[in-house]
């Protein structure tokens, strides 16, 4: 597994470098850079935990993941590390490292430029933000600190096409439980939702906004398939 992941928040230009560090409670150490700082500045490397929550906050409201979330009669505990406050799920970070490694292996086999960073499009999303965006999703994995929308960028500064990314993720990242394409081959949604009873494959949807359940053996179906099923909640 690669030794670091570089992230950039496209909304505020904050950047973060995450390294594997088993001496830290989260298993990762990170350095957070805030504009107009350069890569020569930023926080010291320290446990990722709260830094990741800050980096992935809802930028529209400047709010981080709360300790719990209520939707109708359902209540969700978002204190994933039992430290008394809300957290982004660390499974997302595990997946970023795996996705980077898998993408780089695929890109190298095609003699293409490798991954330089992931641009963060969306992390935690306050319920009011979904209303602002006119989202049709009533309960999003972003509300629960379990989802990221990302855009992989290569060492030439070019976007790695979403569908290339999605095919790679589908083929070998078991920790991804929800997977979607957005904005015509630009952005990729990944989440770590619990699998629904009776299912052994992730929820999948493409950039037409309609849900399709893929197959572990065949991968996402990019071809037209008649009337699509309703989109899976959690996009």
Buried (B, 14 or more C-beta within 10 A) or exposed (E): EBEBBBBBBEEBEBBBBBBBBEEBEBBBBBBBBBEEBEEEEBEEBBBBBBBBBBBBBBBEEEBBBBEEBEEEEEEBEBBBBEEEBBBBBBBBBBBBBBBBBBBBEBBEEEEBBBBBBBBBBBBBBBBEBBEEEEBEBEBBBBBBBBBBBBBBBBEEEEBBBBBBBBBBBBEEBEBBBBBBBBEEBBBBBBBBBEEEEEEEBBBBBBBEBBBBBBEEEEBBBEEEEEEBEEBBBBB
